[in-house]
Amino acid sequence: MRTEIFEADPFSGARSKPLATIDTDYRFEKNDEFTLETGGQSLRLRVTHVRVRIRGNDISREITALKV
């Protein structure tokens, strides 16, 4: 499933800048913690919101995650 990961604003919790787009079947849930490694940098994140979008036969999701 196409998964877009966004950074959460630390004060409002609203989604902020995009961090990555991946294709995975992993089931993300609120409070899951994961490490995103890109460009030689490591960013530890905690899931705050998962939104699934269904358009016809296409399914995708948006993950909003807060830096830990």
N, C-alpha and C positions, 0 to 999 in steps of 0.2 A: 504494500500500500504506500502510496506517495505520502510522505510525512514532512511537513514544514515545521521547523523549530524556531521559535521567536523568544527573545529575551523579554522578561517581564520587568516593568518599571517597579523599582523597589518600594515606592511610596503608594502608588495607586493600584498596582497589580495589573494594569492594562498592558497589552502587548506592545512591544517596542520594536527594536531593530531585528531583522531576520538574521539568524545564526547559521542555519544549514537547511538543506533539503535532502532527504534520504528516501530510499525505497526499502521498507522493512515490514514484516508481518508481526513484529513484536507488539504486544498489547501494553501500551503506556497507560499508567494510572496515576491519579493525583498522589503526590508525595514520593513517587519514584525518584531516585537519585541516579544520575549518570554523569560520565565525564565525556566531554566533546573535545577531541583532539584534532586541531586543524592548524596548518602552517607552522608546525613546531611548538604551538602553544596548547595548553591544557586548561579547560574551563569546566569546573564542577557545577552542576545544575540540579535543581529540584523542580519537578513538574507541579505547576499550580493549576493548570487548566488543559483539558483535552476537548477539542471540537472536531466532530466527524461531519464531513460534507458528502452527500450523495446526489449525483447528477446523472439521472438515467442509470446506465450500467457502470458509471465511473464513481469510485469512492476514494476520498482523500481525507487527511486530517491535519489539524493544526495543533501544535503543542506550545504552550506558553510556559516558560521555565525561569525560575529565579536563581541568580548566582548564589552559591552557598559559600 
